[in-house]
Amino acid sequence: MKIKSLLLGAIASTALAPAAMAERGSDGTVNIIYWQAPSIMTPYLSGGTKDIESSSLVLEPLGRYDPEGNMVPFLAAEIPTLENGGVSSDLMTITWKLKPGLKWSDGSPVTAADPAFTAEYCMHPEGGCAQLAKFDGVDKVEALDDLTVKVTFKRPMPNPYGPFMGAQSPILQKAQFQNCLGTKAPECTEANFSPIGTGPFKVDDFRPNDVIALSANPNYRDPAKPAFAKVNFKGGGDATAAGRAVLETGEYDYAWNLQLAPEVIAQMAAAGKGVAVSAFGTLVERIEVNLTDPSPSLPDDVRSTREAPHPILSDLRVRKALSMAIDRGLLTEVGYGQAGRPTCNLVPAPALYASPNTDCMTQDIEGAKALLEEAGWKVGAGGVREKDGMKLQLLFQTSTNAVRQDFQALIKQWWSEIGVETELRNISGSVFFGGDPGSPDTFQKFYADVEMYANNFDGTDPQAYLATRRCGAEPKPSTQWQGTNINRYCDPEYDKLLDELLNTGALEKRGQLAIKLNEMLTKESYAIIPLVDRGRVSAHSNTLGGVLLNTWDSELWNAADWYRIK
């Protein structure tokens, strides 16, 4: 296949599900509950799913992915392709055309200067943009006229749909954010909490880690939408309370991410107030291994940075032993039932990009012990291994959630069987997944030895997701602890292979490269220890219509089409 094959036949448009509604705001209030409360309303300063999804009610990209993974235009008139001329024949540029007449919620016109500025904002070298991987390979972004924005790449880009595609890369209003570049980005509280957007709703009141009050955007491009006049977006609590609020009591209309045992969800659904919906995508529960030293004895500008390699986990044999000791099948059965699948991969789908690796599927306690012996870790007092006067002790952190705490307990037990002493810490999801550079408890700052969470990539191509592990993309003090390379992995060979992926168009070859990159992170380095390929499980009330669960974009991607079933 030629380098252009990826783009041939790309979908330029598709019909979105119609909603039966009379007029904008006619259906009153819709109540949404996310038990991990949003802490900011822009995905550019947080990699947390809760922040990406809540902000998608307000901020929109040029194009999105539908529930089947197809590209659909939102602010763009169409998806640029080779066939319609939007992508240049040399694959060096992609040119987007905005829909005419678009307005921001404040009534001002949307122009090509806004996406051009958004690129400048995220690509600023001192900004610490959480979605920088979306702009990997971009040379410049220009506004050619009021409705035309051109992205030029440093090299031919067979997959040019990184910038401005999906919920992770929306458009910011230049007028609101133009004084928020670089190190000033986290200081722009009003803009970060109440961004002016083009989406179906606008922010009326934002209370970090608590409640968001939104109302219908009076300048939304479809005069009949949204059907709901207001959104009550409640954050916090736990998955159990969120599930009950929709499925048992009917107090809320939509509950996100019901990370609960399957029998618990079934019991709730029996009340008849709502229905649980699920779909598989690319959401993987995994353990990230800190390759740097998080010791509090280190200076703040050294702690958990590449200046200080981890004294224990820098050894591949230790990382592999930790993985070998885990029974992924039991974790899946306990935590997710049919809504989960054991996995050894960071990228579990689509099939083209999924490694056939199954090496981690069988728990091997004895093999893990032998590996630690080989690495020089000998069993000492209390069964805890020691080496050179150091005990094999790890701090294992994750967000507060019943399933994750069950996982922690099981993994701690298995690790104790191989001589590892584990301290467990759980942190409120609103804090853990927040982007506060002053907090010691965010997953980006990683002041622990290992941490567990799940996230996924939007769309069906993992290029930008794999690019998050590029050398230099790690959170660090100079980027206000923003960054995508959470475990501080750095391998020049990985970066070379990533560059090859950026320049490869043949789908079969792209699949081979993505599989190799995935295996470098998991099977070869054990820098990431995948556990469960999680199906997304959420719930909506029986009176909420128009919901289309989407694992390739934001779950709230079509909230403009939601309506009340009378």
C-alpha positions in Angstrom: 0.0 0.0 0.0 1.2 3.5 -0.8 1.8 6.1 1.9 -1.5 7.8 1.1 -3.6 4.8 1.7 -4.6 5.8 5.2 -6.4 8.8 3.9 -8.2 7.3 0.9 -11.8 6.9 1.6 -11.7 8.8 4.9 -15.2 9.7 6.0 -16.0 13.4 5.3 -19.4 13.5 7.0 -22.1 11.5 8.5 -25.6 12.1 9.9 -25.8 12.5 13.6 -28.7 11.0 15.5 -31.8 13.3 15.4 -33.4 14.3 18.6 -37.1 14.8 19.0 -37.4 18.3 20.5 -39.6 21.3 20.2 -37.2 24.2 20.9 -34.0 25.1 22.7 -34.3 24.7 26.5 -37.8 23.2 26.4 -36.9 20.2 28.5 -35.7 21.9 31.6 -32.7 20.5 33.5 -30.6 17.5 32.9 -28.7 16.1 35.9 -25.2 14.6 35.3 -23.1 12.9 38.0 -19.3 12.2 37.7 -18.0 10.7 40.9 -14.6 12.0 40.0 -15.3 15.7 40.2 -13.8 18.0 37.5 -11.1 20.4 38.7 -10.7 22.5 35.6 -12.6 23.1 32.4 -9.9 22.7 29.8 -8.2 19.5 28.6 -5.0 21.4 27.8 -4.2 21.6 31.5 -5.4 18.2 32.6 -5.1 14.7 31.2 -7.9 13.6 33.5 -10.9 12.1 31.7 -13.3 13.9 34.1 -11.9 17.2 33.0 -11.7 16.3 29.3 -15.4 15.2 29.3 -16.9 18.0 31.3 -15.2 20.6 29.2 -16.5 18.9 26.1 -20.0 20.3 26.9 -18.5 23.8 26.3 -15.4 23.4 24.1 -15.5 21.7 20.7 -12.9 20.5 18.2 -13.1 20.9 14.4 -14.0 17.2 14.2 -15.0 14.3 16.4 -15.2 10.6 16.4 -18.6 8.9 16.4 -19.5 5.7 18.4 -18.1 3.6 15.5 -14.9 5.6 15.4 -15.7 7.4 12.2 -14.6 11.0 11.8 -17.4 13.5 11.7 -17.2 17.3 11.3 -18.3 19.6 14.2 -16.9 23.1 13.7 -15.5 22.2 10.4 -17.6 22.1 7.2 -16.1 18.7 6.4 -13.3 16.4 7.3 -10.3 17.2 5.1 -9.1 14.3 3.0 -6.9 13.6 0.0 -10.0 13.2 -2.2 -11.5 16.5 -1.4 -8.2 18.4 -1.4 -8.1 19.1 2.3 -4.9 17.0 2.7 -2.1 17.8 0.3 -0.8 15.1 -2.0 2.7 15.3 -0.3 1.0 14.8 3.1 2.7 17.8 4.4 -0.4 19.9 5.2 -4.0 19.6 6.2 -6.4 22.5 5.6 -9.6 22.9 7.5 -12.6 25.0 6.5 -14.8 26.3 9.3 -18.5 26.3 9.0 -19.6 29.9 8.2 -21.5 31.9 10.8 -20.2 30.2 13.9 -20.3 32.2 17.1 -18.7 31.9 20.5 -21.1 31.8 23.5 -20.4 35.5 24.0 -21.7 36.3 20.6 -18.4 37.0 18.9 -17.5 35.3 15.6 -15.3 32.2 15.5 -12.5 32.6 13.0 -9.5 30.6 11.9 -7.4 32.7 14.2 -8.8 30.7 17.1 -7.5 27.3 16.1 -4.2 28.9 15.0 -3.9 30.4 18.5 -4.9 27.1 20.2 -1.9 25.5 18.5 0.3 28.3 19.7 -1.1 27.8 23.2 -0.5 24.1 23.4 2.8 24.1 21.6 4.3 26.8 23.8 7.6 25.4 25.2 6.9 26.6 28.7 3.2 25.7 28.8 3.2 22.1 29.8 0.2 21.3 27.6 -1.4 18.1 28.7 -2.3 17.3 25.0 1.0 18.2 23.4 1.1 14.8 21.7 -1.8 15.8 19.6 0.5 18.4 17.9 3.4 16.0 17.5 5.2 16.7 14.2 3.5 20.0 13.6 5.6 22.8 12.2 3.1 25.7 12.1 -0.6 26.5 12.1 -1.8 29.4 10.1 -5.1 31.3 9.5 -5.3 31.8 5.8 -8.5 33.7 6.0 -11.4 34.0 8.5 -12.6 30.5 7.7 -9.5 28.6 6.7 -6.8 27.2 8.9 -3.8 25.3 7.6 -1.6 22.9 9.6 1.9 22.3 8.2 3.9 19.4 9.3 7.7 18.9 9.6 7.5 15.8 7.6 4.8 13.9 5.6 2.1 13.0 8.0 0.0 10.0 6.9 -2.3 10.5 9.8 -2.8 14.3 10.0 -5.8 14.1 12.4 -4.1 15.0 15.6 -4.7 18.7 16.0 -8.3 19.8 16.5 -9.8 16.2 16.3 -11.6 14.8 19.3 -12.4 15.9 22.8 -8.7 16.1 23.8 -8.0 18.9 21.2 -10.8 21.5 21.2 -10.6 25.1 20.0 -9.9 27.9 22.5 -11.1 31.4 22.0 -8.0 33.6 21.3 -9.5 36.7 22.8 -10.0 34.9 26.2 -6.7 33.0 26.4 -4.3 35.2 24.5 -2.7 36.4 27.8 -2.4 32.8 29.1 0.5 31.5 27.2 3.4 29.5 28.6 3.9 29.7 32.4 0.8 32.0 32.7 -1.5 29.2 31.5 -2.4 27.8 35.0 -2.7 31.3 36.4 -5.7 32.2 34.2 -8.3 31.0 36.6 -11.4 32.6 35.1 -10.6 31.3 31.6 -9.7 27.8 32.9 -12.8 27.5 35.0 -15.3 29.3 32.7 -14.0 29.0 29.1 -16.0 30.7 26.4 -17.0 28.0 23.9 -19.0 26.9 20.9 -20.6 23.9 22.5 -24.3 23.4 23.4 -23.8 24.8 26.9 -21.9 27.6 28.7 -20.5 27.7 32.2 -22.6 29.8 34.7 -20.7 28.7 37.9 -17.8 26.4 38.3 -16.8 25.0 41.7 -13.7 22.9 41.5 -14.1 19.4 42.7 -17.8 20.0 43.3 -20.5 21.3 41.1 -20.7 22.9 37.6 -23.8 24.9 36.7 -24.3 25.3 33.0 -27.0 26.7 30.8 -27.9 26.5 27.1 -25.5 28.4 24.8 -27.8 31.2 23.3 -25.5 31.3 20.3 -25.3 27.6 19.6 -25.3 27.0 15.8 -28.5 24.9 15.8 -31.4 27.1 17.0 -33.4 24.1 18.2 -30.7 22.7 20.4 -29.9 21.9 23.1 -33.2 20.6 24.4 -32.1 21.2 28.0 -32.0 24.7 29.4 -29.7 23.8 32.2 -27.2 21.2 33.2 -26.5 20.4 36.9 -23.1 18.6 36.7 -22.4 17.1 40.1 -18.9 15.8 40.9 -17.5 13.8 43.8 -18.7 10.9 45.9 -18.1 7.4 44.7 -19.2 5.1 41.9 -21.7 3.3 44.1 -23.6 6.5 45.0 -23.5 7.7 41.3 -25.0 4.4 40.1 -27.7 4.5 42.7 -28.6 8.1 41.9 -29.5 7.1 38.3 -30.5 3.4 38.5 -32.2 3.3 41.9 -33.5 6.7 42.9 -33.7 8.5 39.5 -32.3 11.6 41.1 -29.8 12.0 38.2 -30.1 11.4 34.5 -26.6 10.3 33.6 -23.8 8.6 35.6 -20.4 8.1 34.2 -17.9 5.3 34.6 -19.7 2.9 36.9 -16.5 1.2 38.1 -18.4 -1.4 40.2 -18.6 -5.1 40.4 -21.1 -6.4 37.8 -23.5 -7.9 40.3 -23.7 -4.6 42.1 -24.7 -2.8 38.8 -27.3 -5.6 38.1 -28.9 -5.1 41.6 -29.1 -1.4 41.0 -30.6 -1.7 37.5 -33.3 -4.0 39.0 -35.0 -0.9 40.5 -36.1 0.0 37.0 -35.2 3.7 37.1 -32.5 3.5 34.4 -30.3 1.3 32.3 -26.6 0.6 32.3 -24.8 0.9 28.9 -21.4 -0.4 28.0 -19.0 -0.7 25.1 -15.4 -1.7 24.6 -12.8 0.8 23.3 -9.2 1.4 24.4 -9.6 1.9 28.1 -6.9 0.0 30.0 -6.5 -0.3 33.7 -2.7 -0.5 34.3 0.1 0.1 36.7 2.6 2.8 35.8 6.1 2.2 37.2 7.9 5.3 38.3 11.4 5.2 36.7 12.5 8.2 38.8 13.0 8.6 42.5 10.0 10.0 44.4 11.8 10.2 47.7 10.7 13.3 49.7 14.4 13.7 50.8 15.3 15.0 47.4 15.0 18.7 46.4 11.7 19.6 44.8 13.4 20.3 41.4 14.9 16.8 41.4 12.2 14.6 43.1 10.4 12.4 40.5 12.4 13.8 37.6 14.8 12.2 35.3 17.6 13.8 37.3 17.2 11.0 39.8 16.7 7.4 38.5 14.7 5.1 40.8 16.9 3.2 43.2 14.8 0.0 42.9 12.6 0.2 39.8 15.3 1.1 37.4 16.1 -2.6 37.3 14.1 -4.3 34.5 14.1 -7.6 36.5 12.3 -6.0 39.4 9.6 -4.5 37.1 9.1 -7.8 35.3 8.8 -9.6 38.6 6.1 -7.3 39.8 4.1 -8.0 36.6 4.6 -11.8 36.8 3.2 -11.9 40.3 -0.2 -10.6 39.2 -3.2 -12.7 38.4 -5.0 -10.6 35.8 -7.8 -13.1 35.3 -8.8 -12.9 38.9 -8.6 -9.1 38.9 -10.9 -9.0 35.9 -13.4 -11.4 37.5 -13.5 -9.5 40.8 -13.6 -6.0 39.3 -15.4 -6.2 36.0 -16.8 -9.5 35.0 -18.0 -9.5 31.4 -17.2 -5.8 31.2 -13.5 -6.5 31.4 -10.8 -8.6 29.6 -7.3 -9.4 31.0 -4.7 -7.8 28.8 -0.9 -7.4 28.4 -1.3 -4.4 26.1 -1.5 -0.7 26.6 -3.2 -0.5 23.1 -5.9 -3.3 23.1 -7.8 -2.1 20.0 -8.5 -1.7 17.1 -7.3 -5.2 16.1 -4.8 -3.7 13.6 -2.8 -2.2 16.4 -3.3 -4.8 19.1 -0.3 -7.0 20.0 -0.9 -10.8 20.1 1.3 -10.8 23.3 -0.2 -13.0 26.0 3.0 -13.5 28.1 1.5 -11.9 31.2 -1.7 -13.9 31.3 -0.4 -16.6 33.6 0.6 -15.7 37.1 4.1 -17.0 38.0 4.9 -16.4 41.6 7.9 -18.7 41.6 9.3 -17.2 38.4 9.0 -13.7 40.0 10.9 -14.9 43.1 13.7 -16.3 40.9 14.0 -13.1 39.0 14.3 -11.1 42.2 17.0 -13.5 43.4 18.8 -13.1 40.2 18.7 -9.3 40.7 20.3 -9.7 44.1 17.3 -9.2 46.3 17.5 -11.7 49.1 14.7 -12.5 51.6 15.3 -10.8 54.9 13.5 -10.1 58.1 9.7 -10.6 57.9 10.0 -12.0 54.4 10.9 -8.7 52.9 13.7 -8.8 50.4 16.8 -6.7 50.9 19.8 -5.6 48.8 22.8 -3.4 49.8 21.0 -2.4 53.0 17.8 -1.4 51.2 14.5 -3.0 51.7 12.2 -3.8 48.7 9.5 -1.4 49.8 7.1 0.3 47.4 4.4 3.0 47.8 1.4 2.1 45.6 -1.1 4.9 44.9 -4.3 5.2 43.0 -7.7 7.0 43.2 -10.3 6.2 45.7 -12.7 3.7 44.3 -14.0 0.3 45.5 -12.7 -1.7 42.6 -9.3 -0.1 42.7 -9.0 -0.6 46.4 -9.8 -4.3 45.8 -7.1 -4.4 43.2 -4.6 -2.8 45.5 -5.3 -5.3 48.2 -4.9 -8.3 45.9 -1.8 -7.0 44.3 -0.3 -6.1 47.7 -0.9 -9.8 48.7 0.7 -11.2 45.6 3.7 -8.9 45.9 4.2 -9.9 49.5 4.4 -13.5 48.4 7.5 -12.6 46.3 9.1 -10.5 49.1 7.9 -7.0 48.3 6.5 -4.8 51.1 3.8 -2.5 49.8 2.3 0.6 51.3 -1.1 1.5 49.9 -2.4 5.0 49.4 -5.7 6.1 47.8 -6.4 9.7 46.8 -9.7 11.4 45.9 -10.1 11.1 42.1 -10.8 14.8 41.8 -7.4 15.5 43.2 -5.5 12.6 41.8 -6.6 13.3 38.2 -6.6 17.1 38.7 -3.9 19.3 37.3 -3.0 21.5 40.3 0.8 22.0 40.1 0.8 22.8 43.8 -0.7 19.5 44.8 1.6 16.6 45.8 -1.1 14.1 45.1 -1.7 14.3 41.3 -0.9 11.3 39.1 1.3 13.6 36.9 3.5 14.6 39.8 3.8 10.8 40.7 5.2 11.1 44.3 4.9 7.3 44.6 6.8 4.2 43.3 3.9 2.8 41.3 0.4 4.1 40.6 -2.7 2.6 39.0 -5.3 4.2 36.7 -6.9 4.0 33.3 -7.2 6.2 30.3 -7.6 5.9 26.6 -7.1 7.6 23.3 -9.7 9.2 21.2 -10.3 8.0 17.6 -9.0 4.7 16.3 -5.4 5.5 15.6 -3.0 5.2 18.5 -0.2 7.4 17.1 -0.7 10.4 19.4 -1.3 8.1 22.4 2.0 6.3 21.8 3.7 9.6 21.3 2.9 10.5 24.9 6.0 8.4 25.9 8.5 10.4 23.9 11.6 11.5 25.7 11.1 15.0 27.2 7.3 14.7 27.4 7.4 13.9 31.1 5.8 16.2 33.7 8.5 18.3 35.5 8.8 21.5 37.4 9.6 23.5 34.3 6.2 22.6 32.8 4.2 23.1 36.0 4.1 19.3 36.3 2.1 18.9 33.2 3.1 16.3 30.6 2.0 13.0 29.2 5.0 10.7 29.8 3.8 9.8 33.3 6.4 7.2 34.2 9.3 9.3 32.8 10.2 6.6 30.2 12.9 7.5 27.7 14.4 5.4 25.0 15.9 6.9 21.9 15.0 3.8 19.9 11.4 4.2 20.9 11.5 7.8 19.6 13.1 6.7 16.3 10.3 4.1 15.8 7.7 6.7 16.7 9.1 8.9 14.0 8.9 6.0 11.6 5.2 5.6 12.5 4.6 9.3 11.8 6.0 8.8 8.3 4.2 5.6 7.4 1.0 5.5 5.5 0.5 1.8 4.7 -2.0 0.5 7.3 -0.4 -2.9 7.7 3.0 -1.3 8.4 1.5 1.2 10.7 0.0 -1.7 12.7 3.3 -3.4 12.9 5.0 -0.3 14.2 2.3 0.5 16.7 2.5 -3.1 18.0 6.3 -2.9 18.4 6.0 0.5 20.3 3.3 -1.0 22.6 5.5 -4.0 23.3 8.5 -1.8 24.1 6.5 -0.1 26.8 5.0 -3.3 28.2 6.5 -6.6 27.2 10.2 -5.4 26.8 10.6 -2.7 29.5 7.6 -3.3 31.9 7.5 0.4 32.4 3.8 0.0 32.1 2.1 -3.1 33.5 -1.4 -3.5 31.8 -4.0 -5.3 33.8 -7.5 -5.1 32.4 -9.0 -4.0 29.1 -12.1 -2.3 30.5 -15.4 -1.9 28.8 -16.8 1.6 29.5 -19.9 1.2 31.7 -22.2 4.2 32.4 -25.9 4.6 33.1 -28.8 6.9 32.0 -32.3 7.3 33.2 -35.2 5.8 31.3 -36.4 9.4 30.6 -33.2 10.6 29.0 -33.2 10.2 25.2 -30.5 10.6 22.6 -27.7 9.0 24.5 -25.1 7.3 22.3 -22.3 5.8 24.4 -19.0 6.7 22.7 -15.7 5.1 23.6 -13.7 6.9 20.9 -14.4 10.4 22.1 -16.1 12.1 25.0 -19.1 10.3 26.5 -20.9 13.7 26.3 -20.0 14.2 22.7 -23.6 14.5 21.5 -25.2 16.2 24.6 -26.7 18.7 22.2 -28.9 15.9 21.0 -30.1 14.7 24.4 -33.7 15.2 25.2 -36.4 14.4 27.8 -38.6 11.4 27.0 -42.1 12.5 28.2 
